[in-house]
Amino acid sequence: MDVNKVSEVELLRRQYLQMIDPDELNFSPPELLRLPETQNLIYSTMFVESGLTYLPPKRYRFRVLKRLFNAMENANEDPEEDEISDDLSGCLAQYMSQSLPSASTAAQQKCFVTYTAPCTASDGPRVTILEARNLLASSGTTGFRTWEAALFLGAYLSSEGNRFVKGRYVFELGTGTGFLSILCAKHLGAQHVLATDGSQEVITDLRSNLQLNQLDGSAKIKTAVLQWGHALINVVADCRAENRAYDIVLGADVTYDIKSMPALIATMRGLFELYPTVDILISATVRNEQTLETFLKACDKNGFNVVRVGVPLTKAKEQIGFFVSTSTPIQIFLITLEREIGDPFSV
């Protein structure tokens, strides 16, 4: 994607709605930032509460506006000629007069995060999620935030990987906030999506995100609790009743815990037993090479064919949507059934 094909203000807006750390936001060049029309556009598209349905929390807006204000002051060449917008100044004064939650309190609160697909169109696909990036469910699940492996896989499925989803039956493992399942059902042309997670708490919470994206009650997407290693028959009963098969299984950041690996492999085996021609796409953030190697070896022992999909991680300054950190590698693997399944207790 060519970052130059997206306006500076639109790029900033996308990062802002995804709640990228204020210190990492891409501000317009000084010669543009000092212009009244640029400042008015920033105000109207980012800080007018009536202009956005789902705004980031006030504490985040305040932090962003403070940085913007400093950047605008530094961009001004003539104090008498270059002035900062009265609207932005008034907005900053309003935030400064309010009592805002502490950083620790804000980190535990749920907030609206809007993810924009990496496309040049200003009205491109968006997924809004109500999430808490530092909140764990009582069961210890990490399913209350959208992880970068999901964003990376979402970017791939939104471009050259769309063939895996469009017109197909999609099954997601470890759906968490539902970002990938919502993206596939609403924007990528999936015929049907089943979003599964091992936590009932997460699945219950997911319904609010379906509502946010106008999918509540839609026949295109269903949810189910699925604990890895347990029977799949009841989970896929609706699809079996319609005599249809799932075509693609998605899993993002499902390989991080070596203790859960046997159960994950068992579930993948179960899916291959039900649907021998199914494709499985796993997106993995490589935090630990040994953990990933354990997963790949287990796939090989179970007769799965694993091919790494050659998707480069776009440089941070060149990303225009579904923004991900480049500090840790992310890899996508296409997994298919290589040979007849053997010993069901092999790991």
C-alpha positions as CSV (number, residue, x, y, z in Angstrom):
1,M,0.0,0.0,0.0
2,D,1.2,3.5,-0.8
3,V,0.9,5.6,2.3
4,N,1.1,8.7,0.0
5,K,-2.3,7.8,-1.4
6,V,-4.0,8.4,1.9
7,S,-4.2,12.0,3.1
8,E,-2.2,12.9,6.2
9,V,-5.3,13.7,8.2
10,E,-7.1,10.5,7.2
11,L,-4.0,8.5,8.2
12,L,-3.9,10.2,11.6
13,R,-7.6,9.7,12.0
14,R,-7.3,5.9,11.4
15,Q,-4.4,5.7,13.9
16,Y,-6.4,7.7,16.4
17,L,-9.5,5.6,16.2
18,Q,-7.3,2.5,16.6
19,M,-5.9,4.2,19.7
20,I,-2.3,4.0,18.6
21,D,0.1,5.3,21.3
22,P,0.1,9.1,21.0
23,D,3.9,9.1,20.8
24,E,3.7,6.9,17.7
25,L,1.1,8.9,15.7
26,N,2.0,10.3,12.3
27,F,1.3,14.0,12.3
28,S,1.1,16.1,9.1
29,P,4.2,17.9,8.0
30,P,4.7,21.3,9.6
31,E,3.8,23.2,6.5
32,L,0.4,21.5,6.5
33,L,-0.2,21.3,10.2
34,R,-0.1,25.1,10.5
35,L,-2.8,25.6,7.9
36,P,-6.2,26.6,9.3
37,E,-8.0,24.1,6.9
38,T,-5.8,21.2,8.2
39,Q,-6.6,22.1,11.9
40,N,-10.3,22.5,11.1
41,L,-10.4,19.1,9.5
42,I,-8.6,17.5,12.4
43,Y,-11.1,19.1,14.8
44,S,-14.2,18.1,12.8
45,T,-13.2,14.5,12.1
46,M,-11.5,13.6,15.4
47,F,-12.7,15.8,18.3
48,V,-16.3,16.8,17.6
49,E,-18.3,14.3,19.7
50,S,-21.3,14.5,17.3
51,G,-19.2,13.7,14.3
52,L,-18.1,10.2,15.5
53,T,-20.4,7.5,16.8
54,Y,-17.6,5.7,18.7
55,L,-15.0,8.0,20.1
56,P,-11.9,6.9,22.0
57,P,-12.0,7.6,25.7
58,K,-11.5,11.1,26.9
59,R,-8.1,10.5,28.5
60,Y,-6.7,9.2,25.2
61,R,-8.2,12.1,23.3
62,F,-6.6,14.5,25.8
63,R,-3.2,12.9,25.4
64,V,-3.5,13.1,21.6
65,L,-4.6,16.7,21.6
66,K,-1.7,17.7,23.9
67,R,0.7,16.2,21.4
68,L,-1.1,17.8,18.5
69,F,-1.0,21.2,20.2
70,N,2.8,20.9,20.8
71,A,3.3,19.9,17.2
72,M,1.2,22.8,15.9
73,E,3.1,25.3,18.1
74,N,6.4,24.0,16.8
75,A,5.0,24.2,13.2
76,N,4.1,27.9,13.5
77,E,6.7,30.2,11.9
78,D,5.1,33.6,12.7
79,P,3.3,33.9,16.0
80,E,1.2,36.7,14.7
81,E,0.2,35.0,11.5
82,D,0.1,31.3,12.5
83,E,-2.6,30.6,15.1
84,I,-4.0,27.4,16.5
85,S,-7.6,26.8,15.9
86,D,-10.0,28.3,18.5
87,D,-12.0,25.0,18.3
88,L,-8.9,22.9,19.2
89,S,-7.8,25.3,21.9
90,G,-11.3,25.3,23.4
91,C,-11.4,21.5,23.3
92,L,-8.0,21.2,25.1
93,A,-9.1,23.7,27.7
94,Q,-12.3,21.7,28.3
95,Y,-10.3,18.4,28.8
96,M,-7.9,20.2,31.2
97,S,-10.8,21.3,33.3
98,Q,-12.3,17.9,33.6
99,S,-11.5,15.1,36.0
100,L,-10.1,12.2,33.9
101,P,-9.4,8.7,35.1
102,S,-5.8,7.7,36.1
103,A,-3.7,5.7,33.6
104,S,-4.1,2.6,35.7
105,T,-7.9,3.0,35.9
106,A,-8.2,3.8,32.2
107,A,-6.2,0.7,31.3
108,Q,-8.8,-1.5,32.9
109,Q,-11.8,0.1,31.3
110,K,-13.5,-1.0,28.1
111,C,-13.4,1.4,25.2
112,F,-14.4,1.7,21.6
113,V,-11.5,0.9,19.2
114,T,-12.2,1.2,15.4
115,Y,-9.9,-0.7,13.0
116,T,-9.8,0.5,9.4
117,A,-8.7,-1.9,6.6
118,P,-5.4,-0.9,4.8
119,C,-7.1,0.5,1.7
120,T,-6.9,3.9,0.1
121,A,-10.7,4.6,0.1
122,S,-11.8,6.8,2.9
123,D,-15.0,4.7,3.3
124,G,-13.1,1.4,3.4
125,P,-14.0,-1.5,5.7
126,R,-14.1,-0.7,9.4
127,V,-14.6,-2.9,12.4
128,T,-15.5,-1.3,15.8
129,I,-14.7,-3.3,18.9
130,L,-15.6,-2.7,22.6
131,E,-12.5,-4.0,24.3
132,A,-10.2,-3.6,27.3
133,R,-6.6,-4.1,26.3
134,N,-5.3,-4.9,29.8
135,L,-8.3,-6.7,31.2
136,L,-8.3,-10.4,31.8
137,A,-11.5,-12.4,32.2
138,S,-11.9,-14.3,35.5
139,S,-10.8,-17.5,33.7
140,G,-7.5,-15.8,32.8
141,T,-8.4,-15.5,29.1
142,T,-6.8,-12.8,27.0
143,G,-9.9,-12.6,24.8
144,F,-10.9,-9.0,25.8
145,R,-8.5,-7.4,23.4
146,T,-7.7,-7.6,19.7
147,W,-4.2,-9.0,19.2
148,E,-1.8,-7.9,16.4
149,A,-1.7,-11.4,14.8
150,A,-5.5,-11.0,14.1
151,L,-4.9,-7.5,12.5
152,F,-2.1,-9.0,10.4
153,L,-4.2,-11.9,9.3
154,G,-7.1,-9.4,8.7
155,A,-4.9,-7.3,6.4
156,Y,-4.0,-10.4,4.4
157,L,-7.6,-11.6,4.1
158,S,-8.6,-8.1,3.0
159,S,-6.2,-8.2,0.0
160,E,-4.6,-11.2,-1.7
161,G,-5.9,-13.7,0.9
162,N,-9.6,-12.8,0.2
163,R,-9.9,-16.0,-1.9
164,F,-9.8,-18.0,1.4
165,V,-13.0,-16.2,2.7
166,K,-15.2,-14.9,-0.1
167,G,-18.2,-17.1,-0.6
168,R,-16.9,-19.7,1.9
169,Y,-17.9,-21.1,5.2
170,V,-15.5,-19.8,7.9
171,F,-14.7,-21.3,11.3
172,E,-12.6,-19.3,13.8
173,L,-10.7,-20.7,16.7
174,G,-10.1,-18.4,19.7
175,T,-12.2,-15.6,18.3
176,G,-11.7,-13.3,21.4
177,T,-13.2,-9.9,20.6
178,G,-14.6,-11.3,17.3
179,F,-12.6,-9.0,15.1
180,L,-11.7,-11.5,12.4
181,S,-15.1,-13.2,12.3
182,I,-16.9,-9.8,12.1
183,L,-14.5,-8.7,9.3
184,C,-15.2,-11.8,7.3
185,A,-18.9,-11.7,7.8
186,K,-19.5,-8.0,7.2
187,H,-16.8,-7.0,4.8
188,L,-15.0,-9.9,3.1
189,G,-18.0,-11.8,1.6
190,A,-18.0,-14.9,3.7
191,Q,-21.0,-17.1,3.2
192,H,-21.2,-18.0,6.9
193,V,-19.0,-17.6,9.9
194,L,-18.8,-19.6,13.1
195,A,-16.9,-17.7,15.9
196,T,-15.7,-20.0,18.7
197,D,-13.8,-19.4,21.9
198,G,-13.1,-21.5,25.0
199,S,-14.5,-18.9,27.4
200,Q,-18.2,-18.5,27.9
201,E,-17.5,-15.1,29.3
202,V,-15.8,-14.0,26.1
203,I,-18.6,-15.4,23.9
204,T,-21.2,-13.6,26.0
205,D,-19.2,-10.4,25.7
206,L,-18.8,-10.9,21.9
207,R,-22.5,-10.2,21.4
208,S,-22.0,-6.5,22.1
209,N,-19.4,-6.4,19.3
210,L,-21.8,-8.0,16.9
211,Q,-24.3,-5.3,17.7
212,L,-21.8,-2.6,17.2
213,N,-21.2,-3.9,13.6
214,Q,-24.8,-4.5,12.8
215,L,-24.5,-8.3,12.9
216,D,-26.6,-9.1,15.9
217,G,-29.2,-11.7,14.9
218,S,-27.6,-12.1,11.4
219,A,-27.7,-15.6,10.0
220,K,-24.2,-14.9,8.5
221,I,-22.5,-15.3,11.8
222,K,-23.0,-17.6,14.8
223,T,-21.0,-18.0,18.1
224,A,-20.2,-21.1,20.1
225,V,-18.2,-22.1,23.1
226,L,-15.5,-24.6,22.1
227,Q,-12.8,-25.8,24.4
228,W,-9.9,-27.2,22.5
229,G,-9.6,-31.0,22.7
230,H,-13.4,-31.4,23.2
231,A,-15.9,-32.9,20.8
232,L,-16.8,-30.7,17.8
233,I,-20.1,-32.4,16.8
234,N,-22.4,-30.2,18.8
235,V,-20.5,-27.0,17.8
236,V,-20.9,-27.7,14.0
237,A,-24.4,-29.3,14.3
238,D,-26.1,-26.5,12.3
239,C,-23.7,-26.8,9.4
240,R,-24.0,-30.6,9.4
241,A,-27.8,-30.4,9.4
242,E,-27.5,-28.3,6.2
243,N,-25.1,-30.8,4.7
244,R,-22.5,-28.1,4.3
245,A,-18.8,-28.2,5.2
246,Y,-16.5,-25.5,6.5
247,D,-14.0,-24.4,4.0
248,I,-11.5,-22.4,6.0
249,V,-10.4,-22.3,9.7
250,L,-8.8,-19.2,11.1
251,G,-6.7,-18.9,14.2
252,A,-4.9,-15.8,15.3
253,D,-2.4,-15.8,18.2
254,V,-3.6,-19.3,19.3
255,T,0.0,-20.8,19.5
256,Y,1.4,-18.6,22.3
257,D,0.9,-21.2,25.2
258,I,2.9,-24.4,24.9
259,K,0.6,-26.0,27.5
260,S,-2.5,-25.6,25.3
261,M,-0.7,-27.0,22.2
262,P,-1.9,-30.7,22.6
263,A,-5.5,-29.5,22.9
264,L,-5.2,-27.2,19.9
265,I,-3.7,-29.9,17.8
266,A,-6.4,-32.3,18.8
267,T,-9.1,-29.8,17.7
268,M,-7.3,-29.3,14.4
269,R,-7.3,-33.1,14.0
270,G,-11.0,-33.2,14.7
271,L,-11.7,-30.5,12.1
272,F,-9.7,-32.5,9.5
273,E,-11.6,-35.6,10.4
274,L,-14.9,-33.8,9.7
275,Y,-13.6,-31.8,6.8
276,P,-10.6,-33.5,5.1
277,T,-10.2,-30.7,2.5
278,V,-10.5,-27.8,4.9
279,D,-7.7,-25.1,4.9
280,I,-6.4,-23.8,8.2
281,L,-4.8,-20.4,8.4
282,I,-2.8,-19.7,11.6
283,S,-1.4,-16.2,12.3
284,A,1.3,-16.4,15.0
285,T,3.2,-13.6,16.7
286,V,6.6,-15.1,17.3
287,R,7.3,-14.2,20.9
288,N,9.2,-17.4,21.5
289,E,10.8,-19.4,18.7
290,Q,10.8,-22.6,20.7
291,T,7.0,-22.4,21.2
292,L,6.4,-21.9,17.5
293,E,8.8,-24.8,16.7
294,T,6.8,-27.0,19.1
295,F,3.6,-26.2,17.2
296,L,5.2,-26.9,13.8
297,K,6.7,-30.2,14.9
298,A,3.3,-31.3,16.3
299,C,1.7,-30.5,13.0
300,D,4.2,-32.6,11.2
301,K,3.8,-35.5,13.6
302,N,0.1,-35.4,13.0
303,G,0.3,-35.5,9.2
304,F,-0.5,-31.9,8.6
305,N,1.2,-30.1,5.7
306,V,2.4,-26.6,6.8
307,V,3.4,-23.9,4.3
308,R,4.5,-20.5,5.5
309,V,2.6,-17.8,3.6
310,G,5.0,-15.2,2.4
311,V,3.4,-12.1,3.7
312,P,5.9,-9.3,4.7
313,L,5.3,-7.2,7.7
314,T,4.8,-3.7,6.3
315,K,7.1,-1.1,7.8
316,A,5.4,1.1,10.4
317,K,5.7,4.3,8.4
318,E,4.1,2.6,5.4
319,Q,1.1,1.1,7.1
320,I,-2.3,2.7,6.3
321,G,-4.7,0.5,8.3
322,F,-4.9,-2.4,10.7
323,F,-1.8,-1.0,12.3
324,V,0.6,-3.5,13.9
325,S,3.9,-3.1,15.7
326,T,6.9,-4.3,13.8
327,S,9.0,-5.0,16.9
328,T,7.9,-8.7,17.0
329,P,7.7,-10.9,13.9
330,I,4.3,-12.2,12.8
331,Q,3.9,-15.2,10.5
332,I,1.0,-16.8,8.7
333,F,0.9,-20.6,8.0
334,L,-1.4,-22.5,5.7
335,I,-2.1,-25.9,7.1
336,T,-3.8,-28.8,5.2
337,L,-4.1,-32.5,5.7
338,E,-1.1,-34.2,4.2
339,R,-1.9,-37.8,4.8
340,E,-4.5,-40.0,6.4
341,I,-4.8,-39.3,10.1
342,G,-3.2,-42.0,12.2
343,D,-2.9,-42.5,16.0
344,P,-5.5,-40.1,17.5
345,F,-3.3,-39.8,20.7
346,S,-0.3,-38.5,18.8
347,V,0.8,-35.0,19.8
